[in-house]
Amino acid sequence: EGDHFRTRLTHTIEVSQIARTIARGAGLNEDLAEAIAMGHDLGHTPFGHSGEAVLNEIYSGGFHHNEQSLRVVDVLESGSSSRRGMNLTYEVRDGILCHTGKVLPVTPEGQVVRVSDRIAYINHDIDDAIRARIFSEDYIPKEYTDVLGTTTKSRLNTLISDIIKCSIDKDDIIMSDTVHKAMTDLRQFMFDRLYTNPAAKSEEIKVCKLITELYNYYIANIEELPDN
């Protein structure tokens, strides 16, 4: 509960800000990075990854939010009255599809968004958890804070600066080994200590029932769906 926690929209804005900063600093196409960032999570369900997991089980074709994000811009959104889709470039579409999963984006800008997504959610989830009083900065092991910093601002500065420094004139978006390990280990720490915390997951018991019943109802009564 509360008005000041991140939503999918504010997360997207933060990913876009981080991606644009890295792209500008590394001499890449800032507009391309921004376009990919703005579209990367359009396919997310209500209840985020929990809703995604439920739909993946009940829909026979499987459901992954990155594929749905691409479907939004290719099919569901209309660029004009005469055609479906938004007529986006291959590079934007590839970056949206490959911002998560095993396949890397073909462009460095897509790779920038992929890492910016992680940078954003690791840091804003720590911030939100502290605001919700289910987590504390003191919980984070010193081995991570010594490398990355002890505040959201310092961690963002460390991660962004390291990527720019290491990626200039390179074909891929990379970090130094020390910073990359600290971020990867901090992400795993978050999964172990926060994302499975009962206080953070208490509302998710309703997800399966709500999405399953709505899905089954509208599949059986598709005429009840609004035109849009």
N, C-alpha and C positions, 0 to 999 in steps of 0.2 A: 504494500500500500504506500501511496505517496506520489507527489507530483514531479519529483526531480530525479527519478531513476531513468536510465537510458531505455529507449524504445528502439525498434528496428529502424525507424526514421533517423533518430539522432545518432545511432550507430553508423548508419550509412553516411551521414554528414561527416562524422569523425574519420571514417575510412577515406573519404574523398579528400579531406584536409591533409591527412598524413600522406596519401598517395601523391597529391599535387606537390607537396613540399619535397618529397624524395625525387619526383620526376624533374622538378625545376632544378634542384641541386645537382642532379646527375646528368643534366643536359638532355633529358628525354622529352617526349611529346606530352606536355602537361594536359592538353585537352583530351587526348586519348585516355590517359590515366583517369581523369575525372569522369569521362563517359562510362568507362568500365565500372568504376567504383559506384556511380549512381545506379547502375543496373544490376549490380551483383547479387543483391538479396531480394529482388522483386518477387521471386517465387516462393518466399517463405510463407508458411502457414500461420494461422493463429497458434499461439503457444510455442512458436519457434521450433526448436529441434525436437521437442516432445511431440508436437503435432505432426511433424514430418515423419517421425518413427511410426506413429499410428497409421497415417495414410499409406506408408510403405507396406504395412502389413495388410490392410484391408483392400487396397487397390491391386488388382491382379498384375498390372504392368509394373508395379513398384513406383515409388515416388522419391525423388531427390530434388531438393530446393534449387540447386544450380541448374538442373535441366528445366525445371518449371520457370526459372528466371528467363532462360532463353526462349521458352515457349511464350512467355508474356510479350517479349519484344518482337518475336517473329510472327505470332498468330493472334494473340488476344488483344493487344493494343493496335489501334488503327492509325496509320499515318495520314490517311485521307479517306474520303468517302468511297473512293474507287478501288482501294486495295487493302488487304490485311497486312499487319505488321508495320514496323517502323523504318524499314529499309536501312538498317544499320550496316556498317562495314563489317567485313569478316573479322578484322582485328578486335573490334568492340565485342562482337558476338563470341569469339573465342575466349576473350578475357572473362566474360560473364560466366560462360560454361565451365571454364577451368580454374575459377578462383578457389576451388576446393576439389579434393579428390586426388587420384594418382597421376593424372596427366597434367603437365605443366603448360601454361599459356605459351603461345609461340612468340609473343612480343615481350620485350623487357617491361613495357608499361603494364602488361597483364601480370607479370611476375611481381611488379611493384604493388599492385592491388592485392594480390594473394598474400604477401607478407604484411601489408598495411592492415588487412582484415584481422590478422592475428595480433598485431601490435595494438590495435584499437580495442578488441574485446578483452584481451588480458588486462589491460590497464583500466578500462572503464568498469570491468567487472569487479576488480579490486576496490575501486572507488565507490561503486554502488554497494558492495558488501559492507564496507566500512560505514557508509551512510545508513545502511539498514541495521547496523549494530550486530551483525552475525560474523564479523571478521575484524581483524585489526592489522594495521601495518606491522606491528610487532610479531605477528604470526609468521611473516615471511622470513625464511632462513637468511642469515647474514651472508651466506655464500652467494646469494642472488643479489641482495641489495648492495653489497660491496662493489659489484660489477655494474649494475643497472641504475642504482640510485634508490633513495628512500621515499620518494614522492612520485606521483603520477607525472608531474612536469619533468622531473629529472630523468625518469625512465624513458619517457618519450624522446627527450633530447638525446639521450645516449643511443637509443636504438636507431633513430632517424639519422643522426650524424654518422654513426658507424656504417650504415648501409650506403649512404652517399659517398663516404670516403672509400669504401671497398669496391663500389660498383662503377665508378667513373671509368670510362673507356674499356669496360668489360662487356662481354656478350650476355652475361647473366647477372641477376640481382643477388648479391651475396653479402654476408656479414663476416666479421672476423670470427675466428673459432671460439674465442672466449665469450664474446657477446652472444653468439648464436647458441652456445651451450647453456648460458645463463637463462636466455629467453625460453628455450625448449624445456629446460628443467623447471622453470617457474610455471610454464603452462601445465606441465604434468602435476606439479604441486597443486595448482588450482583445481584440476580435475579430481585429485585425491582428497583435498581438504574443503573445497567450496562447492563445486558443482554437484557433489553427492551429499552435501550437508542437508539434513532433514528440514532445517529452517528455510533453506533456499528452494526446496522441492515440495513444500507442503501443499501447494495449490495444484500440483500436477495430477493428483488422483482423479480430478474431474475431466482431464483431457481426453482420455480414451472414450469415455461414455459420450461426451458432447460431440466429438468429431465423428465417431462411429454412427451415432443416431442421426445426425444431420446428413451425413454421407448417404446412409441407407434410405433416408426419407426422400432426398432429392433425386436419387437414382430411380426410385420407384415413382416419383411424382415430379418429373422434370419440368412439366408445364408450370409448376409453382415457382420456379426460379425467376427472378427479375430479369428483364431483357438485358441489362448491363452486367 
